Amino acid sequence: MRARNLKLTDIFDFDADGGEMTLAGERVVLMDAVAMGLLRSQLITAFGMTGARSIFTRFGYTHGYRLAEAMKTAIPWEDEREWRVAGGRLHRLHGMVSFEPVKQSTHSPPPFAEAVWHDSYEADQHLLHHGQAEECVCWTLAGFASGYLSKAQGRTVYCIEESCRGKGDPVCRMVGRFREDWPEAQQAFFTFYESDCLNEALSTLQAQLKKVDRRLAQRRRELESEQDESGLVIRSLSMKTLLGQARRVASVDTSVLLQGESGAGKERIARFIHDASGRQAGPFVAINCAAVPESLIESELFGHARGSFTGATSDRPGLFESAKGGTLLLDEVAELPLPMQSKLLRVLQEREVRRVGENKTRSIDVRLIAATHRDLAAEVKANRFREDLFFRLRVIELQVPPLRERPEDILPLARQALARSAAREKLPLKELSPEASRRVLAHPWPGNVRELLNAMERALVLSPGKRIEASDLPPDVKQPAAPARHLGEQRTLAEIEREAILTTLAAERGSRARTAERLAIGQATLFRKLKQYQAEGHQVAPAA
């Protein structure tokens, strides 16, 4: 027997007149999902979210572990591996959830197990009785997966949800790792598996778990103040607005055009849209159109048949086919030659591709996201980009702001970059000194986030001390952006920004347009800042 062929009739035995029922030779009882939902509601009221999660997680773990024991000998498996992987199928047969393995993980290194859960009964019941939660709520499902996998693998496996319909996400998504493979920073959830909360005195348990709830809520607020659950920094209003738009875009399947400067994070936003969409179980495929020779771009996107050109030694699918069920990102789409733009337009209209050297068409199932650092409207006017393709790609357009227009994100991004570089290079984590922080804030970052990440990695590697000093920064970053001030005089970021804007405005004799151009900011941003400064009582040069 193979796991995917297992049916409920193979393991479920009952008498039509009622009485004892067995599943895999073990007695079972039918339980109303609404009754489970009501029990959940009562436990949350009594013990808080943390207490209820502890109980349901432990219950699910025991259920999964016992079922794995029973299933090992109840079915004549083709081989032992089929028994090990049958947990997802049993989840479905129990009516708990529909299991869909993730084909291409976004994690590095990839986890031991990863799946998308559809139609979770727990998410349904939580929404019914409590409404939308602030955290993932499929506790028994995660416990069941952990218990089954732990028994089947002979090693402890812990599973958690990364996203959940119960808190407003498009789908529920589970990740499982061996206990020792979970990063220390993510091990807080171990307590739900390893603490025997059922033996605690109820009054003591209630008080303790409510304290844990408050601590977790406080920690969650601290983390959310700097970054979204996706890992994207969202302190600035512009990024919060962009991610809000991206979340709404993720719920539909239309084409998206991302515009913004090089290094600003367009690919991160594209991946965010993919991960928040119903296609998250499918692959995320990205290609930089500027990096592929013109002679090969058609084969790369649409595939080719064997013998269609020199070097085509076998049939090869293109990226449109490889991204089936997922998302394809065409980065730097403005670099496509005009003949290729015409072919791309046809593919988007017909939803089918034709490999190079073939007459056969193949249907595609992919969500397209295009990105460019160029102004596509200007490219259309200059006859370098097809107008019809432009409108086809720009069903929804999102602007990714440059780093200089969101200074609130600079230091959180720098700290995040230092932490990741330290973990990757196995180096001690270092903080920026106050002076280094001021230099980082004052730098205009023409290379945007990419330049900042590289600068932080360089500083971490070359810094000889316990923290990163201004002298450890790259030469163009450590140079002061303004004339030196008296020793000990402290200025805020807002003061530095105001001085730079008003000084430049005065030098340009009140010309708003030239000032905005020199500072590389939008005129709307400049007008807003000047209005704010006037309201605060600062003298602003009159418009030229």
MOTABEL-V743813 format. One record per pair of residues at least 6 apart in sequence whose C-alpha atoms are under 8 Angstrom apart, sorted by the first residue. I is the first residue (numbers start at 0). J is the second residue. Records with the same first field share a line. If there is no record, write none. Layout:
I = J + J
//
This chain:
0 = 74 + 75 + 76 + 77 + 81
1 = 76 + 77 + 81
2 = 76 + 81 + 82 + 84 + 85 + 88
3 = 85 + 88
5 = 88
6 = 92
7 = 92
10 = 21 + 22 + 23 + 24 + 73 + 74
11 = 20 + 21 + 22 + 23
12 = 20 + 21 + 22
13 = 19 + 20 + 21
14 = 20
19 = 26 + 27
20 = 26 + 27 + 28
21 = 27
23 = 66 + 69 + 70 + 73 + 74
24 = 69 + 73
25 = 69
32 = 120 + 124
33 = 124
35 = 124
36 = 121 + 124 + 125 + 128
37 = 128
39 = 51 + 125
40 = 125 + 128 + 129
42 = 50 + 51
43 = 50 + 51
45 = 205
46 = 204 + 205 + 208 + 209
47 = 205 + 208 + 209 + 212
48 = 212
49 = 208 + 209 + 211 + 212
50 = 196 + 204 + 205 + 208 + 209
52 = 136 + 138 + 191
53 = 190 + 191 + 192 + 194 + 196
54 = 191 + 196 + 197
55 = 138 + 139 + 142
56 = 138 + 139 + 140 + 141 + 142 + 143 + 191 + 192
57 = 139 + 142 + 191 + 192
58 = 139 + 142 + 143
59 = 138 + 139 + 140 + 141 + 142 + 143 + 144 + 146
60 = 139 + 141 + 142 + 143 + 144 + 145 + 146 + 147 + 192
61 = 142 + 143 + 146
62 = 143 + 146
63 = 86 + 142 + 143 + 144 + 145 + 146 + 147 + 148
64 = 143 + 145 + 146 + 147 + 148 + 149 + 150
65 = 146 + 147
66 = 147
67 = 82 + 86 + 146 + 147 + 150 + 151
68 = 150
70 = 82
71 = 82
76 = 82
82 = 151
83 = 148 + 151 + 152
86 = 144 + 147 + 148
87 = 98 + 144
88 = 98
90 = 96 + 97 + 98
91 = 97 + 98
94 = 120
95 = 118 + 119 + 120 + 121 + 140
96 = 116 + 117 + 118 + 119 + 120
97 = 116 + 117 + 118 + 119
98 = 114 + 115 + 116 + 117
99 = 114 + 115 + 116 + 117 + 280
100 = 113 + 114 + 115 + 280
101 = 113 + 114 + 115 + 280 + 281
102 = 280 + 281 + 282
103 = 280 + 281 + 282 + 283
104 = 110 + 113 + 282
110 = 174 + 175 + 176
111 = 174 + 175 + 176 + 177
112 = 173 + 174 + 175 + 176
113 = 172 + 173 + 174 + 175
114 = 172 + 173 + 174 + 280
115 = 170 + 171 + 172 + 173 + 280
116 = 170 + 171 + 172 + 173
117 = 170 + 171
119 = 137 + 171
121 = 136 + 137 + 138 + 139 + 140
122 = 136 + 137 + 163 + 164 + 165
123 = 165
125 = 131 + 132 + 136 + 165
126 = 132 + 165
130 = 165
131 = 165 + 166 + 167
132 = 165 + 166 + 167
133 = 166
134 = 163 + 165 + 166
135 = 160 + 161 + 162 + 163 + 164 + 165 + 166
136 = 163 + 165 + 166
137 = 160 + 163 + 165
141 = 158 + 159 + 160 + 173
142 = 157 + 158 + 192
144 = 158
145 = 155 + 156 + 157 + 158 + 175
146 = 156
148 = 155 + 156
149 = 155 + 156 + 157
154 = 177
155 = 177 + 178
156 = 175 + 176 + 177 + 178
157 = 175 + 176 + 177 + 178 + 189
158 = 173 + 174 + 175 + 176
159 = 173 + 174 + 175
160 = 171 + 172 + 173 + 174
161 = 171 + 172 + 173 + 174
162 = 168 + 170 + 171 + 172 + 173
163 = 169 + 170 + 171 + 172
164 = 170 + 171
168 = 275
169 = 250 + 275 + 276 + 277
170 = 276 + 277
196 = 204
224 = 233 + 234
225 = 232 + 233 + 234 + 411
226 = 232 + 233 + 234
227 = 233
229 = 271
231 = 267
232 = 238 + 408 + 411 + 412
233 = 239 + 408
234 = 407 + 408
235 = 405 + 406 + 407 + 408
236 = 405
237 = 400 + 405
238 = 399 + 400 + 405
241 = 397 + 398 + 399
242 = 268
244 = 397
245 = 268 + 271 + 272 + 397
246 = 272 + 275
248 = 272 + 395
249 = 272 + 273 + 275 + 276 + 277
250 = 275 + 276 + 277
251 = 276
252 = 366
253 = 366 + 367 + 394 + 395
254 = 366 + 367 + 368 + 369 + 391 + 392 + 393 + 394 + 395
255 = 367 + 368 + 369 + 392 + 393 + 394 + 395 + 396 + 397
256 = 368 + 369 + 370 + 392 + 393 + 394 + 395 + 396 + 397
257 = 265 + 269 + 368 + 369 + 370 + 371 + 396 + 397 + 398 + 399
258 = 265 + 370 + 371 + 372 + 373 + 374 + 396 + 397 + 398 + 399
259 = 265 + 371 + 372 + 373 + 398 + 399 + 400 + 401
260 = 371 + 372 + 373 + 399 + 400 + 401 + 447
261 = 372 + 446 + 447
262 = 446 + 447 + 448 + 449 + 450
263 = 399 + 400 + 401 + 402 + 446 + 447 + 448 + 449
264 = 399 + 448 + 449
265 = 370 + 399
266 = 328 + 330 + 370
269 = 328 + 368
270 = 283
273 = 279 + 283 + 325 + 326
278 = 324 + 325 + 326
279 = 325
280 = 325
281 = 322 + 323 + 324 + 325 + 326
282 = 321 + 322 + 323 + 324 + 325 + 326
283 = 322 + 325 + 326 + 327 + 328
284 = 318 + 321 + 322 + 325 + 326 + 327 + 328
285 = 327 + 328 + 329 + 330
286 = 328 + 329 + 330
287 = 329 + 330 + 331 + 332
288 = 296 + 329 + 330 + 331 + 332 + 334 + 335
289 = 330 + 331 + 332 + 334 + 335
293 = 335 + 336
296 = 339
297 = 339 + 355
298 = 317 + 354 + 355
299 = 317 + 318
300 = 317 + 318 + 319
301 = 316 + 317 + 318 + 319 + 320 + 352 + 353 + 354 + 355
302 = 314 + 315 + 316 + 317 + 318 + 353 + 354 + 355
303 = 311 + 314 + 315 + 316 + 317 + 354 + 355 + 356 + 357
304 = 311 + 313 + 314 + 315 + 354 + 355 + 356 + 357
305 = 311 + 312 + 313 + 314 + 315 + 356
306 = 312 + 313 + 356
307 = 355 + 356
316 = 354
317 = 354
318 = 327
319 = 327 + 352 + 363 + 365
320 = 363 + 364
322 = 364 + 365
323 = 363 + 364 + 365
324 = 364 + 365 + 366
325 = 364 + 365 + 366
326 = 365 + 366 + 367 + 368
327 = 365 + 366 + 367 + 368
328 = 367 + 368 + 369 + 370
329 = 367 + 368 + 369 + 370
330 = 369 + 370 + 371
331 = 369 + 370 + 371 + 372
332 = 369 + 370 + 371
333 = 371 + 373 + 375 + 378 + 384
337 = 383 + 384 + 385
340 = 384 + 385 + 388
341 = 385 + 388
343 = 388
344 = 387 + 388 + 391
346 = 352
347 = 391
350 = 362 + 363 + 364
351 = 360 + 361 + 362 + 363
352 = 360 + 361 + 362 + 363
353 = 359 + 360 + 361
354 = 360
368 = 392
369 = 392
375 = 384 + 389
376 = 389
378 = 384
379 = 385 + 386 + 389
401 = 447
402 = 408 + 409 + 444 + 447 + 448
403 = 443 + 444 + 445 + 447 + 520
404 = 520
406 = 440
409 = 439 + 440
410 = 436 + 439 + 440
412 = 448 + 451 + 452
413 = 451 + 452 + 455
414 = 430
416 = 452 + 455 + 456
417 = 428 + 429 + 430 + 455 + 456 + 459
418 = 428
420 = 426 + 456 + 459
421 = 427 + 428 + 459
422 = 428
429 = 459 + 465 + 466 + 467
430 = 465 + 466 + 467
431 = 466 + 467 + 468
432 = 466 + 467 + 468 + 469
434 = 468 + 469
435 = 467 + 468 + 469 + 470 + 472 + 477
436 = 469
437 = 492
438 = 469 + 476 + 477 + 478 + 479 + 480
439 = 476 + 477
440 = 492
441 = 479 + 480 + 492 + 495
442 = 476 + 480
444 = 450 + 451
454 = 472 + 473
455 = 472
457 = 472 + 473
458 = 467 + 471 + 472 + 473
459 = 467
461 = 471
462 = 468 + 471
469 = 477
470 = 477
471 = 477
481 = 499
497 = 532
500 = 514 + 518
501 = 539 + 540
503 = 514 + 517 + 518
504 = 510 + 511 + 514 + 540
505 = 540
507 = 513 + 514
508 = 540 + 542 + 543
509 = 540 + 541 + 542 + 543
510 = 542 + 543
511 = 522 + 525 + 526 + 542 + 543
512 = 522
515 = 521 + 522 + 525
529 = 539
532 = 538 + 539
533 = 539
//
